[in-house]
């Protein structure tokens, strides 16, 4: 990732585009129009179009009205402190850590594809979020003692809280301590955690009236790109998170990992 790209994304995150049409329509439904109307149907080989490419609205830009409504409905936290962002960027450059993360993600590939297909969620969104959460996991946070101590509120590969089980109707709001403990154990199971993450994105998509009959595709639709950025934002609650997730979604190595076909290794016949 180039410094120029990072700077562009950072600038886009802190500037709110006042001319962008709001995501929330008057009826409370989610409307996505990231302001690409002047070029979305144009021939991108036209020099005139290319000259205005830099003026296109970034899918990770949110208007003040959008942020206010998302805050009201879902709760968000604003951007990470600058130091935390630098630490995150530094961790992404550690090759051994990345290799370990990719290896863990590879083990989850079948469940990512299966659940994403069943619930109409883009598997690359799921993979990108898992990659980010695994890459930046805190040491020891999934140890049983740490989990039961209440020191950490989110658990498992996707860093989900027991509240997500409540949202999905899988846990009573007034659950007993025993039920809460069992719920935390569910979150520690990697495959179950992925199922719940996909379910979370499907739930949020329904709440925002996003398309659910097909996976959202950032590469072919600016509206879909804005929708994916919003889902990423609502997962983490930090304003700088969507840019990172959309970047991971375009990572060739993650694409290869998710869409590769595994072939069994056959023993040679002697």
N, C-alpha and C positions, 0 to 999 in steps of 0.2 A: 504494500500500500504506500503510495507516494506521499511526501509531505504536502504537495499541492492539493491532493485529493482530501487529505485530512483537514487542511485549512479551509477548503471549500465547504466541506460538510459542517465543520465547526461554525463557520460564518452563517450557514443556512439554518443551523439549529437555534442560534440566538436572535436571528432576525425573523419577525413575524410578517408574513406577506399580506398586507392589508387588502390587496386586490383579489386574493384567492377566494373563490366562492365557498361558503361555509359547508362543513360536512353534515351538519344537522339541519334538516329541513324543518319547516314550521310544524309539521305533524309529529315531530320527534323521531322520525326515521333518519337513518344515516344516509347522507348524500355525498358522493365522492366526486369532486371535480377539482383536480389539483392545478387548474389554470393552464392547461396545455391546449386550449381550444384553438389557438392561432396556428399551431403547427402539427397537431395530432394527425390530421388527415392529409398533410402535405407530403410531397415527394422529398425525402430527406437527401436526395442527390442534388437538389436545387441549391446553388450557392447562396441564394437569398435566404433559404431556410437555414442553412448551416451557419450563416452569419448571425442569426438570432438564437442559435442553440443555447448560448449561455444565459439567455433571458428566461428560459423555461423555469417554471416553478419546481422546486425540489420536493419530492414526495414526503420528505421528513419535515417539511415546514408545516406548522399548524397556526391558524389564525388565533387571535386572542379569544374569539367566541368559541372556537372549537375546543381550545384548552380549558376554558371555563366549564363547558358542558361535560367534557370528559372527566374533569375534576369532580363535578357535582355527581355524576352517575357512577364513576368507578374509583375515583381517588388516584391522584398522581403526585409525584414528589419533585418535579423539576429536574434540572440537570445534576449530574454528579459534580462534586467539587473538582476543581481543575487538577489537583494533585491526584485524586482517585482516577481521573481519566488518563493521566500520564502513566500511572501504575498499570492500568488495564492495557494500555498500548504496549508497555514494556513486556508484560507477560505474554502478549501475542507474538512477540519476536523470539521467544525461547523455543528453539527447535525441539529439544527433548520433551518439553511439556506438551507441545503441539502433537508430537508423535504419539505420546501416551493418550492424549485426548482423542485423536483420530482412531486409535486402537479400540478405545472404549465405545466410541460411536459406531464403529464397524460391527461390534457385537449386537448393537441395537437396531441395525439396519432392517432386518426382516420385520420387526414389530412396527418400526416407523412407517414402512411402506404399506403394511397391511392395514393399520389403523387409519392412516391418512386417506387411503383409498375408500375405506368403509364410511368415513365421515366427511369426505369431500374437502379435505384440508391439503394445502400445498406441502408435500413432504420436505421440501427444501426449507420452508419456514420452521418446521419442527426440528430439522437437523441443525439449522443455524442457531436456534435458541439453545438446543442441547449442547452444541459445540461451545457456545459462549459460557453457559453455566458450568459445564465441566472444566473448561479452561480456567475459570476464575473461582473454582470451589475453594472453600476455606479448609485447611488441614484439620482432620478429626471431626468435622461437623456431622458426619454420618455414623460415628461411633455410638453404640446403644446408650452409653452413659450420658453422652452429650445430648442425644436426642431427648431422652427422658428428663433431663435437667431443665428443659425449657429455655436453655441458653440460645438456641437457634429456633427461629420461627418457620423456616422453610427447609425442605428436606429432599433428598434424592437428586437424580441427574438434572431434572428440570427446575429444581428449587421451588417446589410447590408447598403451600401451607395446607393444614387440615381444613381451612376455610373453603378450599376449592372443592373438597368432597361435599361440603354443605351446599355450595352453589350448584353442584351437579345432582343434588338430591340423593347422595349416597351416605349422608351422615346427618343425624338430627341436629338442629341448632343448639339444643339443650343436651348434647351428648354427655354421658357419664365419663368419669376419668378412665374407666376401663375401655370405653368405646373410643375415646380420644387416643389412648395408647395404641389400640389396634389400628386406628387410622394412620398414625405416624409410622407404624410398621409397614402398612401398605405403601406409603410414600417412599420407603427405603428400598422396596423391591423395584429394580430398574425397569423391568418390562411393564409393571403396573403403573409406574410413574409416567412412562411414555404414553400409555393409554389415557391417563388422566390429563396429560398435557394436550394431546390431540383433542380430547373432549372439551378442554378449556377453550381452545381456539374455535371449535364448533359452536360452543355456547355463546362466546362473545360475538361470533359472526351472526348468529340468530338475533342477539340483542341489538345489534347495530343494523339489522336488515341488509346484511351483505349477501351476495350470491352464495348459495349453499349447494347448488346443483352441479358445481364444477369447482376445481381448485383455482384459486386466484393466481394470476400469472403476471408478475411484475415486468417481465421482458416484453410483453406484447400489449400491455394496457396500462397507461398512466393512472387510471382510476384504481386498477388492481394494485398497483405499486403503492398508492396512498393507503389503500385498505390494509395491505400487509404491514406497512409502517405503523399504522394505528394499532393493529393487533399486537405487534411487537412492543409498542409503547405501553399498552395495557397489561401485558404480561409482567414487565419489569417496573413500570411506573416512573422511569427516568427519561427525561426528554432527549438525552444523548444516545439512548439505547437503539432506536430504530435505524439510525444510520449504520451502526455496527452490524446489525442483523441483516440489513439489505446487502451490505458488503459481503458478509459471509455467504449469503445465498448465491452470490455470483462467483464464489471461489471454485475454480475448476477441480481442485482435489476433493472438495466436498461433493460436487456433482458426481465425480467418478465413483466415490465411495457409496453414495446412495443408489445410483442407478447401475452399478456394475452387477454382473451376473456371476454368482459364485459357481464354480465347477468343482466337483469332488476330485480329490487327488487319488488316482488309481495306482495301486501297487503294480509294478511291472510283472508280467508273466514270464516266469523262468522255465 
